[in-house]
Amino acid sequence: MEFAKCLEVITQSKPYIGKDRQNGLYIVEGYSKTLYELLRKPLDIDRLRYYIEYSVETMTSFLRAFFDSEGTVDKNGNILVYNTDLVILNYVKQLLLKLNIEATGPHLLIKRGTPFYDKKIGKTYYTRKDVYYLYIRASSRRRFAELIGFTIKRKMEKLMKALNPHHSFSIKITWKINKKM
């Protein structure tokens, strides 16, 4: 529960951690007026840029969190990140480039109004926004794994297996959190 740990550091209070019984997802709730002001919609990248680009550590932490929540590693080891906000995806691409990680996109994946069927719930939904994705180039996957990676164990293991297909391993993931902010 990396998000809960980070939220606790930022808000200096213990967040609520629960589980949504309907879909099996975890819920983390915390309260911070300052954090709300920074992250309110529409997202103002210029307002966040100072905090995100403060150091290499803060950039990699931001990207790790973003890829944990919005990213995936497919069966071929491709690293992709999905979002409906072109501004944030272009910013993520810029940050990756600053860290010498090449990405292509944003590419349109799903057009607004497209129906999709949710197997877990058994219901058809229609997308309200266009969905875009970034693709981490194959030549940058190893650098991504070393510098950013995932805090979600199954995603990191999938990536490491794709990078080292002949090795069997288990990963213990630990990241330092900069508490100065």
Backbone as ProteinMPNN parsed JSONL, in Angstrom:
{"seq_chain_A": "MEFAKCLEVITQSKPYIGKDRQNGLYIVEGYSKTLYELLRKPLDIDRLRYYIEYSVETMTSFLRAFFDSEGTVDKNGNILVYNTDLVILNYVKQLLLKLNIEATGPHLLIKRGTPFYDKKIGKTYYTRKDVYYLYIRASSRRRFAELIGFTIKRKMEKLMKALNPHHSFSIKITWKINKKM", "coords_chain_A": {"N_chain_A": [[0.822, -1.183, 0.0], [1.662, 1.366, -1.052], [0.723, 3.913, -1.82], [-0.852, 4.66, 0.384], [1.121, 4.868, 2.361], [2.641, 7.028, 1.389], [0.685, 9.036, 1.366], [0.223, 9.243, 4.085], [2.649, 10.34, 4.947], [2.558, 12.837, 3.666], [0.132, 14.031, 4.615], [0.464, 13.803, 7.288], [-1.065, 12.224, 8.927], [-2.867, 9.23, 9.705], [-4.145, 7.492, 7.002], [-7.412, 6.247, 5.958], [-7.832, 2.869, 5.175], [-9.452, 0.669, 3.154], [-11.514, -1.928, 1.653], [-13.181, -2.309, -1.365], [-15.935, -4.169, -1.599], [-17.438, -4.925, -3.785], [-15.884, -4.829, -6.196], [-13.377, -5.65, -5.393], [-11.229, -3.898, -5.111], [-8.792, -1.818, -3.442], [-9.381, 0.873, -1.156], [-8.234, 4.03, -0.383], [-8.263, 6.669, 1.806], [-7.681, 10.019, 2.613], [-7.164, 13.248, 4.083], [-6.38, 16.505, 3.091], [-6.078, 19.838, 2.797], [-4.163, 21.365, 1.459], [-3.018, 19.512, -0.338], [-5.3, 18.97, -1.82], [-5.708, 21.485, -3.037], [-3.468, 21.562, -4.698], [-3.941, 19.419, -6.452], [-6.449, 19.705, -7.589], [-9.015, 19.75, -10.127], [-9.269, 21.66, -13.168], [-6.188, 20.003, -13.734], [-3.235, 21.688, -13.046], [-0.332, 21.705, -14.453], [1.869, 23.412, -14.387], [1.727, 24.487, -11.834], [2.369, 22.277, -10.322], [4.852, 21.503, -11.217], [7.266, 22.441, -9.942], [7.376, 20.907, -7.568], [7.371, 18.288, -8.521], [9.618, 18.212, -10.219], [11.695, 18.751, -8.518], [13.882, 17.162, -7.765], [15.817, 14.351, -9.007], [14.94, 12.159, -7.612], [12.338, 12.938, -6.777], [11.105, 13.189, -9.258], [11.286, 10.538, -10.249], [9.798, 9.259, -8.285], [7.244, 10.4, -8.636], [6.708, 9.494, -11.265], [6.796, 6.71, -10.844], [4.599, 6.347, -9.145], [2.581, 7.225, -10.876], [2.774, 5.345, -12.975], [2.276, 3.045, -11.484], [-0.456, 3.372, -10.917], [-1.697, 3.906, -13.408], [-0.423, 2.424, -15.327], [0.782, -0.522, -17.141], [2.184, -3.799, -17.689], [2.438, -5.714, -20.448], [1.838, -9.078, -21.8], [4.032, -9.463, -23.438], [6.006, -7.998, -22.31], [5.898, -5.312, -22.791], [5.738, -1.935, -21.777], [3.174, 0.126, -20.862], [1.213, 3.091, -20.477], [-1.877, 4.451, -19.564], [-4.303, 7.054, -20.103], [-6.784, 9.665, -19.956], [-6.135, 12.274, -20.188], [-4.467, 14.358, -22.17], [-2.606, 16.371, -21.653], [-1.329, 15.644, -19.226], [-0.204, 13.209, -20.025], [1.588, 14.047, -22.028], [3.278, 15.558, -20.424], [4.299, 13.559, -18.723], [5.715, 12.116, -20.629], [7.694, 14.025, -21.257], [9.055, 14.134, -18.792], [10.027, 11.507, -18.646], [11.791, 11.569, -20.814], [13.676, 13.414, -19.836], [14.914, 11.761, -18.074], [16.243, 10.095, -19.703], [14.659, 8.088, -20.892], [12.94, 6.694, -23.427], [9.803, 7.235, -24.99], [6.885, 6.527, -26.935], [4.114, 8.244, -28.419], [1.585, 10.472, -27.121], [-0.827, 8.031, -28.112], [-3.982, 7.467, -29.658], [-6.241, 5.3, -28.163], [-8.872, 4.445, -27.443], [-11.839, 5.697, -28.685], [-13.981, 8.347, -27.666], [-17.24, 7.533, -26.474], [-17.251, 4.888, -27.182], [-18.455, 1.597, -26.678], [-17.889, -0.617, -23.882], [-17.494, -3.753, -22.246], [-17.76, -4.675, -18.936], [-16.495, -7.331, -17.378], [-16.378, -8.171, -14.694], [-18.51, -6.888, -13.399], [-20.535, -7.3, -15.153], [-21.725, -5.573, -16.968], [-22.389, -3.16, -19.547], [-20.595, -0.328, -20.506], [-20.112, 3.071, -21.654], [-17.481, 4.904, -23.012], [-16.613, 8.09, -21.778], [-14.692, 9.842, -22.474], [-11.914, 10.314, -24.746], [-9.381, 7.831, -24.81], [-5.964, 7.619, -24.251], [-2.57, 6.427, -24.828], [0.821, 5.924, -23.72], [3.832, 4.451, -24.843], [6.551, 2.718, -23.692], [9.651, 2.601, -25.165], [11.269, -0.359, -26.375], [14.031, -0.357, -26.128], [14.392, 1.209, -23.901], [13.315, -0.073, -21.735], [14.81, -1.515, -19.762], [16.218, 0.561, -18.469], [14.019, 1.991, -17.497], [13.038, 0.079, -15.663], [15.177, -0.047, -13.828], [15.405, 2.602, -12.903], [12.838, 3.68, -12.386], [10.574, 1.728, -12.216], [8.084, -0.34, -10.556], [5.955, -0.17, -7.698], [4.09, -1.982, -7.219], [4.07, -5.285, -6.762], [3.405, -7.505, -8.508], [3.387, -6.278, -11.027], [6.03, -5.377, -11.237], [7.421, -7.802, -11.082], [6.514, -9.04, -13.412], [7.617, -7.334, -15.33], [10.378, -7.688, -14.784], [10.625, -10.4, -15.361], [10.154, -10.341, -18.103], [12.376, -8.9, -18.903], [14.435, -10.551, -18.069], [14.132, -13.421, -19.075], [15.011, -16.046, -18.523], [15.483, -16.347, -15.868], [14.439, -17.133, -12.579], [12.848, -15.546, -9.947], [12.26, -13.671, -6.931], [11.029, -10.581, -5.802], [11.883, -8.034, -3.542], [10.601, -5.007, -2.818], [11.678, -1.805, -2.087], [11.447, 1.61, -1.471], [12.823, 4.81, -0.996], [11.356, 7.506, 0.714], [11.16, 10.903, 0.281], [11.031, 12.936, 2.902], [11.157, 15.651, 3.263], [9.435, 17.355, 1.995]], "CA_chain_A": [[0.0, 0.0, 0.0], [2.596, 2.482, -1.201], [-0.02, 5.169, -1.842], [-1.246, 4.966, 1.76], [2.33, 5.322, 3.073], [2.975, 8.378, 0.912], [-0.37, 9.938, 1.837], [0.455, 9.442, 5.516], [3.771, 11.278, 5.071], [2.124, 14.161, 3.215], [-0.922, 14.59, 5.46], [0.888, 13.614, 8.675], [-2.119, 11.511, 9.654], [-3.073, 7.89, 9.166], [-5.31, 7.438, 6.115], [-8.309, 5.101, 6.04], [-7.602, 1.861, 4.144], [-10.552, -0.287, 3.128], [-11.617, -2.697, 0.422], [-14.48, -2.269, -2.018], [-16.367, -5.566, -1.702], [-18.041, -5.183, -5.092], [-14.899, -5.117, -7.246], [-12.135, -6.149, -4.812], [-10.169, -2.892, -5.116], [-8.543, -1.139, -2.182], [-9.762, 2.285, -1.065], [-7.395, 4.776, 0.546], [-8.808, 8.014, 1.963], [-6.978, 10.929, 3.501], [-7.643, 14.615, 3.928], [-5.377, 17.556, 3.125], [-6.512, 20.984, 2.007], [-3.04, 21.739, 0.593], [-2.946, 18.525, -1.416], [-6.479, 19.205, -2.65], [-5.455, 22.688, -3.843], [-2.479, 21.219, -5.728], [-4.398, 18.398, -7.392], [-7.822, 19.923, -8.06], [-9.215, 19.781, -11.57], [-8.345, 21.001, -14.074], [-4.835, 19.884, -13.205], [-2.325, 22.723, -13.536], [1.022, 21.134, -14.419], [2.835, 24.453, -14.005], [1.659, 24.615, -10.38], [2.983, 21.08, -9.738], [6.181, 21.275, -11.805], [8.335, 22.662, -8.952], [7.413, 19.789, -6.625], [7.701, 17.066, -9.245], [10.96, 18.293, -10.793], [12.598, 19.204, -7.461], [15.093, 16.337, -7.845], [15.626, 13.102, -9.742], [14.144, 11.299, -6.729], [10.922, 13.316, -6.819], [10.605, 12.854, -10.594], [11.095, 9.09, -10.345], [8.692, 8.901, -7.389], [6.013, 10.782, -9.322], [6.497, 8.578, -12.39], [6.506, 5.386, -10.286], [3.207, 6.385, -8.68], [1.726, 7.344, -12.046], [2.774, 4.053, -13.663], [1.585, 2.086, -10.608], [-1.907, 3.512, -11.004], [-2.209, 3.991, -14.78], [0.405, 1.651, -16.242], [0.712, -1.974, -17.191], [3.191, -4.538, -18.437], [1.66, -6.746, -21.123], [2.443, -10.413, -21.831], [5.294, -9.397, -24.183], [6.94, -7.149, -21.58], [5.739, -3.906, -23.177], [5.278, -1.05, -20.705], [2.236, 1.114, -21.384], [0.481, 3.866, -19.481], [-3.114, 4.926, -20.169], [-4.96, 8.166, -19.438], [-7.639, 10.467, -20.841], [-5.63, 13.644, -20.158], [-3.297, 14.508, -23.048], [-1.622, 17.26, -21.026], [-0.545, 14.875, -18.263], [0.596, 12.222, -20.757], [2.722, 14.753, -22.649], [4.199, 15.912, -19.337], [4.965, 12.312, -18.326], [6.681, 11.834, -21.698], [8.809, 14.963, -21.066], [9.818, 13.688, -17.616], [10.741, 10.294, -19.038], [12.894, 11.985, -21.682], [14.691, 14.004, -18.96], [15.593, 10.638, -17.417], [16.761, 9.278, -20.806], [13.767, 6.969, -21.176], [12.175, 7.082, -24.608], [8.428, 6.757, -25.1], [6.141, 7.004, -28.103], [2.75, 8.651, -28.099], [0.369, 9.714, -26.863], [-1.586, 7.439, -29.203], [-5.389, 7.248, -29.343], [-6.567, 3.884, -27.975], [-10.324, 4.271, -27.475], [-12.552, 6.936, -29.006], [-15.111, 8.679, -26.795], [-18.513, 6.948, -26.892], [-17.089, 3.467, -27.497], [-18.962, 0.72, -25.61], [-17.034, -1.699, -23.4], [-18.183, -4.643, -21.326], [-17.024, -4.971, -17.708], [-16.778, -8.732, -17.039], [-16.563, -8.318, -13.24], [-19.833, -6.395, -13.008], [-21.506, -7.811, -16.116], [-22.467, -4.413, -17.459], [-21.766, -2.426, -20.645], [-20.412, 1.109, -20.296], [-19.65, 3.838, -22.805], [-16.427, 5.825, -22.592], [-17.012, 9.503, -21.848], [-13.553, 10.597, -23.004], [-10.921, 9.564, -25.513], [-8.331, 7.228, -23.983], [-4.667, 7.631, -24.934], [-1.52, 5.68, -24.141], [2.243, 6.057, -24.03], [4.515, 3.168, -24.933], [7.991, 2.822, -23.413], [10.393, 1.876, -26.2], [11.952, -1.578, -25.916], [15.419, -0.004, -25.774], [14.382, 1.935, -22.63], [12.659, -0.857, -20.682], [15.735, -1.825, -18.665], [16.446, 1.813, -17.73], [12.781, 2.234, -16.761], [12.997, -0.863, -14.536], [16.211, 0.314, -12.854], [15.246, 3.954, -12.371], [11.467, 3.956, -11.945], [9.97, 0.478, -11.775], [6.739, -0.351, -9.992], [5.879, -0.635, -6.309], [3.166, -3.115, -7.252], [4.952, -6.442, -6.925], [3.088, -8.316, -9.684], [3.813, -5.538, -12.219], [7.495, -5.383, -11.279], [7.858, -9.168, -11.395], [6.215, -9.255, -14.83], [8.631, -6.592, -16.072], [11.676, -8.337, -14.599], [10.577, -11.666, -16.09], [10.295, -10.004, -19.521], [13.758, -8.467, -19.128], [15.306, -11.692, -17.779], [13.201, -14.546, -19.213], [15.57, -17.327, -18.094], [15.729, -16.319, -14.429], [13.302, -17.189, -11.67], [13.235, -14.729, -8.803], [11.249, -12.962, -6.162], [11.528, -9.217, -5.596], [11.455, -7.227, -2.403], [10.669, -3.632, -3.312], [11.723, -0.751, -1.094], [11.745, 2.922, -2.035], [12.956, 5.862, 0.014], [10.431, 8.624, 0.536], [11.748, 12.165, 0.704], [10.093, 13.524, 3.861], [11.393, 17.084, 3.392], [8.351, 18.137, 1.398]], "C_chain_A": [[0.877, 1.262, 0.0], [1.877, 3.828, -1.166], [-0.402, 5.599, -0.428], [-0.054, 5.482, 2.565], [2.678, 6.753, 2.69], [1.953, 9.402, 1.399], [-0.198, 10.235, 3.32], [1.591, 10.441, 5.752], [3.322, 12.694, 4.741], [1.14, 14.797, 4.186], [-0.576, 14.551, 6.946], [-0.247, 13.067, 9.539], [-2.352, 10.179, 8.954], [-4.314, 7.866, 8.273], [-6.158, 6.191, 6.385], [-7.98, 4.159, 4.889], [-8.734, 0.842, 4.249], [-10.561, -1.037, 1.815], [-13.047, -2.618, -0.096], [-14.904, -3.712, -2.287], [-16.895, -5.914, -3.096], [-17.014, -5.561, -6.158], [-13.539, -5.545, -6.713], [-10.982, -5.167, -4.796], [-10.01, -2.269, -3.736], [-8.95, 0.323, -2.279], [-8.848, 2.925, -0.022], [-7.939, 6.189, 0.597], [-7.99, 8.793, 2.975], [-7.438, 12.339, 3.196], [-6.499, 15.606, 4.067], [-5.85, 18.688, 2.218], [-5.419, 21.394, 1.013], [-2.926, 20.799, -0.6], [-4.127, 18.692, -2.372], [-6.249, 20.401, -3.581], [-4.468, 22.394, -4.975], [-3.06, 20.335, -6.827], [-5.803, 18.621, -7.955], [-7.86, 20.044, -9.59], [-9.633, 21.181, -11.997], [-6.923, 21.062, -13.505], [-3.927, 20.924, -13.856], [-0.891, 22.224, -13.366], [2.036, 22.169, -13.963], [2.87, 24.656, -12.497], [2.371, 23.452, -9.691], [4.448, 20.89, -10.126], [7.315, 21.418, -10.784], [8.483, 21.459, -8.023], [7.845, 18.492, -7.308], [9.146, 17.077, -9.713], [12.0, 18.796, -9.796], [13.926, 18.455, -7.506], [14.79, 15.11, -8.694], [14.749, 12.166, -8.918], [12.665, 11.651, -6.777], [10.318, 13.025, -8.193], [10.332, 11.358, -10.704], [9.954, 8.627, -9.44], [7.337, 9.229, -8.024], [5.703, 9.792, -10.444], [6.147, 7.166, -11.907], [5.042, 5.32, -9.836], [2.239, 6.435, -9.865], [1.632, 6.007, -12.783], [2.146, 2.959, -12.8], [0.078, 2.159, -10.814], [-2.425, 3.409, -12.433], [-1.489, 3.071, -15.763], [0.198, 0.159, -16.162], [1.933, -2.523, -17.918], [2.423, -5.672, -19.11], [2.432, -8.062, -21.187], [3.768, -10.451, -22.589], [6.337, -8.521, -23.49], [6.879, -5.684, -21.967], [5.185, -3.117, -22.004], [4.419, 0.031, -21.342], [1.597, 1.852, -20.222], [-0.693, 4.533, -20.191], [-3.675, 6.102, -19.377], [-5.822, 8.903, -20.454], [-7.121, 11.892, -20.979], [-4.346, 13.75, -20.985], [-2.211, 15.374, -22.433], [-0.732, 16.472, -20.068], [0.316, 13.835, -18.985], [1.79, 12.872, -21.451], [3.751, 15.162, -21.606], [4.978, 14.688, -18.862], [6.031, 11.951, -19.364], [7.915, 12.741, -21.579], [9.686, 14.535, -19.896], [10.634, 12.442, -17.944], [11.965, 10.645, -19.881], [14.026, 12.625, -20.878], [15.517, 12.93, -18.263], [16.168, 9.66, -18.44], [15.975, 7.99, -21.018], [12.869, 7.425, -22.319], [10.802, 6.437, -24.615], [7.82, 7.287, -26.389], [4.738, 7.381, -27.66], [2.722, 10.082, -27.633], [-0.318, 9.277, -28.152], [-3.031, 7.261, -28.741], [-5.649, 5.744, -29.269], [-8.069, 3.648, -28.143], [-10.969, 5.631, -27.7], [-13.728, 7.111, -28.048], [-16.406, 8.097, -27.376], [-18.448, 5.471, -27.245], [-17.639, 2.609, -26.359], [-17.887, -0.279, -25.165], [-17.774, -2.46, -22.315], [-17.279, -4.951, -20.135], [-17.426, -6.379, -17.243], [-17.077, -8.919, -15.557], [-17.982, -7.957, -12.817], [-20.921, -6.939, -13.935], [-22.353, -6.715, -16.725], [-21.685, -3.741, -18.591], [-21.745, -0.941, -20.306], [-19.998, 1.754, -21.608], [-18.618, 4.837, -22.314], [-16.897, 7.258, -22.774], [-15.917, 10.369, -22.458], [-12.708, 9.701, -23.89], [-9.871, 9.033, -24.541], [-7.068, 7.146, -24.833], [-3.671, 6.775, -24.158], [-0.141, 6.117, -24.609], [2.831, 4.658, -24.006], [6.004, 3.407, -24.665], [8.727, 1.983, -24.45], [11.148, 0.694, -25.587], [13.371, -1.274, -25.451], [15.513, 0.72, -24.428], [13.77, 1.143, -21.477], [13.568, -1.129, -19.488], [15.999, -0.581, -17.825], [15.209, 2.169, -16.908], [12.736, 1.353, -15.512], [13.978, -0.465, -13.444], [15.926, 1.639, -12.162], [13.865, 4.206, -11.765], [10.823, 2.702, -11.374], [8.542, 0.65, -11.293], [6.841, -0.705, -8.518], [4.92, -1.812, -6.209], [3.966, -4.34, -7.678], [4.673, -7.225, -8.207], [3.506, -7.617, -10.98], [5.331, -5.568, -12.354], [8.026, -6.768, -11.633], [7.627, -9.49, -12.867], [7.251, -8.553, -15.708], [9.991, -7.275, -15.978], [11.736, -9.677, -15.341], [10.753, -11.416, -17.587], [11.734, -9.593, -19.846], [14.748, -9.606, -18.951], [14.488, -12.982, -17.871], [13.715, -15.885, -18.687], [15.836, -17.393, -16.598], [14.411, -16.396, -13.658], [13.706, -16.431, -10.417], [12.017, -14.18, -8.096], [11.843, -11.605, -5.825], [10.998, -8.645, -4.292], [11.67, -5.781, -2.84], [10.683, -2.675, -2.13], [12.13, 0.546, -1.792], [11.883, 3.901, -0.868], [11.951, 6.964, -0.311], [11.095, 9.861, 1.095], [10.744, 12.879, 1.622], [10.244, 15.036, 4.011], [10.238, 17.91, 2.874], [7.282, 18.27, 2.37]], "O_chain_A": [[0.832, 2.086, 0.913], [2.364, 4.777, -0.553], [-0.286, 6.775, -0.084], [-0.19, 6.417, 3.354], [2.973, 7.585, 3.548], [2.318, 10.507, 1.798], [-0.447, 11.357, 3.762], [1.508, 11.284, 6.646], [3.663, 13.641, 5.451], [1.287, 15.966, 4.544], [-1.242, 15.187, 7.762], [-0.371, 13.401, 10.718], [-2.068, 10.026, 7.766], [-5.412, 8.184, 8.73], [-5.683, 5.213, 6.962], [-7.86, 4.6, 3.746], [-8.945, 0.234, 5.299], [-9.708, -0.807, 0.957], [-14.002, -2.835, 0.65], [-14.298, -4.396, -3.111], [-16.808, -7.062, -3.529], [-17.232, -6.493, -6.933], [-12.625, -5.783, -7.502], [-9.854, -5.557, -4.495], [-10.962, -2.197, -2.959], [-8.872, 0.934, -3.345], [-8.71, 2.414, 1.09], [-8.067, 6.845, -0.437], [-7.653, 8.293, 4.048], [-8.041, 12.587, 2.152], [-5.74, 15.56, 5.036], [-6.001, 18.503, 1.01], [-5.713, 21.731, -0.134], [-2.759, 21.243, -1.736], [-3.971, 18.571, -3.587], [-6.56, 20.336, -4.77], [-4.616, 22.914, -6.081], [-2.711, 20.485, -7.997], [-6.291, 17.795, -8.726], [-6.872, 20.39, -10.237], [-10.317, 21.851, -11.223], [-6.525, 22.045, -12.881], [-3.866, 21.021, -15.082], [-0.312, 22.309, -12.283], [2.967, 21.841, -13.228], [3.922, 24.963, -11.938], [2.915, 23.618, -8.6], [5.193, 20.194, -9.436], [8.23, 20.596, -10.767], [9.602, 21.04, -7.726], [8.593, 17.699, -6.737], [9.834, 16.061, -9.616], [13.081, 19.224, -10.2], [14.981, 19.055, -7.304], [13.639, 14.863, -9.054], [13.906, 11.459, -9.469], [11.82, 10.756, -6.814], [9.147, 12.656, -8.287], [9.277, 10.95, -11.191], [9.222, 7.702, -9.792], [6.401, 8.431, -7.954], [4.576, 9.31, -10.562], [5.294, 6.504, -12.497], [4.34, 4.35, -10.12], [1.204, 5.769, -9.856], [0.542, 5.585, -13.17], [1.54, 2.032, -13.337], [-0.591, 1.128, -10.88], [-3.509, 2.866, -12.644], [-1.906, 2.954, -16.915], [-0.459, -0.358, -15.258], [2.616, -1.813, -18.655], [1.822, -6.502, -18.428], [3.553, -8.151, -20.685], [4.552, -11.382, -22.401], [7.429, -8.32, -24.021], [7.71, -4.891, -21.524], [4.271, -3.572, -21.317], [4.862, 0.755, -22.234], [1.457, 1.311, -19.124], [-0.538, 5.104, -21.271], [-3.551, 6.158, -18.153], [-5.617, 8.781, -21.662], [-7.624, 12.647, -21.812], [-3.282, 13.296, -20.564], [-1.024, 15.14, -22.664], [0.49, 16.618, -20.099], [1.458, 13.607, -18.587], [2.884, 12.308, -21.46], [4.954, 15.121, -21.864], [6.183, 14.771, -18.624], [7.129, 11.527, -19.004], [9.042, 12.288, -21.776], [10.913, 14.567, -19.99], [11.8, 12.339, -17.56], [13.044, 10.087, -19.683], [15.199, 12.415, -21.185], [16.674, 13.156, -17.906], [16.537, 8.538, -18.095], [16.549, 6.935, -21.29], [12.137, 8.407, -22.201], [10.647, 5.259, -24.292], [8.191, 8.356, -26.873], [4.241, 6.891, -26.647], [3.709, 10.81, -27.738], [-0.389, 10.018, -29.133], [-3.281, 6.943, -27.578], [-5.319, 5.005, -30.196], [-8.486, 2.764, -28.891], [-10.677, 6.594, -26.991], [-14.384, 6.14, -27.669], [-16.646, 8.152, -28.582], [-19.468, 4.864, -27.57], [-17.327, 2.861, -25.196], [-17.077, -0.729, -25.975], [-18.571, -1.894, -21.567], [-16.16, -5.434, -20.309], [-18.545, -6.593, -16.777], [-17.929, -9.73, -15.194], [-18.582, -8.634, -11.982], [-22.087, -7.027, -13.549], [-23.546, -6.896, -16.969], [-20.454, -3.755, -18.588], [-22.749, -0.373, -19.876], [-19.588, 1.075, -22.55], [-18.84, 5.536, -21.325], [-17.502, 7.602, -23.79], [-16.174, 11.487, -22.904], [-12.777, 8.475, -23.797], [-9.517, 9.701, -23.57], [-7.09, 6.674, -25.97], [-3.891, 6.44, -22.994], [0.041, 6.606, -25.724], [2.388, 3.793, -23.25], [6.636, 4.215, -25.345], [8.457, 0.791, -24.595], [11.6, 0.746, -24.443], [13.855, -1.87, -24.488], [16.604, 0.833, -23.87], [13.713, 1.642, -20.353], [13.148, -0.991, -18.339], [16.003, -0.657, -16.597], [15.325, 2.599, -15.76], [12.426, 1.837, -14.423], [13.649, -0.538, -12.26], [16.178, 1.782, -10.965], [13.75, 4.875, -10.738], [10.557, 2.629, -10.175], [7.882, 1.648, -11.583], [7.727, -1.465, -8.127], [4.938, -2.552, -5.226], [4.469, -4.419, -8.799], [5.609, -7.576, -8.925], [3.931, -8.277, -11.928], [5.859, -5.76, -13.449], [8.979, -6.888, -12.402], [8.459, -10.143, -13.497], [7.707, -9.11, -16.707], [10.681, -7.424, -16.987], [12.778, -10.042, -15.884], [11.425, -12.19, -18.269], [12.248, -9.897, -20.923], [15.789, -9.63, -19.608], [14.18, -13.581, -16.841], [12.912, -16.781, -18.43], [16.361, -18.393, -16.109], [13.408, -15.798, -14.047], [14.792, -16.651, -9.882], [10.898, -14.225, -8.606], [13.046, -11.499, -5.586], [9.812, -8.76, -3.984], [12.782, -5.385, -3.188], [9.804, -2.728, -1.27], [13.054, 0.56, -2.605], [11.148, 3.821, 0.116], [11.734, 7.301, -1.474], [11.542, 9.874, 2.242], [9.718, 13.371, 1.152], [9.53, 15.646, 4.807], [10.076, 19.062, 3.278], [6.26, 18.894, 2.083]]}, "name": "protein", "num_of_chains": 1, "seq": "MEFAKCLEVITQSKPYIGKDRQNGLYIVEGYSKTLYELLRKPLDIDRLRYYIEYSVETMTSFLRAFFDSEGTVDKNGNILVYNTDLVILNYVKQLLLKLNIEATGPHLLIKRGTPFYDKKIGKTYYTRKDVYYLYIRASSRRRFAELIGFTIKRKMEKLMKALNPHHSFSIKITWKINKKM"}
